[in-house]
Amino acid sequence: MSTSWGLCKNCKWLQIEPGASPENLTLGLCIEEQLQPFRLRVSGNSGCNRFTEGKPVHANGSSGAPPTAKPQR
């Protein structure tokens, strides 16, 4: 876990729809292991201290309310 904040659009724990780009208003599912039970729907502009730099993954149903996709990592 990181000790500093980062934006979801630059985090490897963001899971977004296939073909979507990680932008400020892109909605997706946070798939960080300890947060998975909460099914957190976040935007690219969201952020937290569990940030880990990397590229988001893609799966259908990641932006739904609530998200229906299974974590892909």
Residue pairs with C-beta under 8 A, 6 or more apart in sequence:
1 49
1 50
1 52
2 49
2 50
2 51
2 52
3 49
4 49
4 51
5 47
5 48
5 49
5 51
6 47
6 48
6 51
6 52
6 53
7 44
7 45
7 46
7 47
7 51
8 14
8 22
8 28
8 30
8 42
8 43
8 44
8 45
8 46
8 47
8 48
8 51
9 22
9 23
9 24
9 26
9 44
9 45
9 56
10 22
10 51
10 53
10 54
11 51
11 52
11 53
11 54
11 56
12 52
12 53
12 54
12 55
12 56
12 57
12 73
13 30
13 31
13 32
13 35
13 50
13 51
13 52
13 54
13 73
14 22
14 28
14 29
14 30
14 31
14 42
14 44
14 56
14 57
15 28
15 29
15 30
15 31
15 56
15 57
15 58
15 59
15 62
15 69
15 71
15 72
15 73
16 22
16 26
16 27
16 28
16 29
16 56
16 57
16 58
16 62
16 63
17 28
17 58
17 59
17 60
17 61
17 62
17 63
18 58
18 59
18 60
19 58
20 26
20 28
20 58
20 63
22 28
22 44
22 55
22 56
23 44
24 43
24 44
24 45
25 43
25 44
25 45
26 43
26 44
26 63
27 41
27 42
27 43
27 62
27 63
28 41
28 42
28 43
28 44
28 56
28 62
28 63
28 67
29 39
29 40
29 41
29 42
29 59
29 62
29 63
29 67
29 69
29 71
30 36
30 38
30 40
30 41
30 42
31 57
31 71
31 72
31 73
32 50
32 52
34 50
35 50
36 71
39 66
39 67
41 63
41 64
41 65
41 66
41 67
57 72
57 73
58 72
59 69
59 70
59 72
60 69
61 67
61 68
61 69
62 69
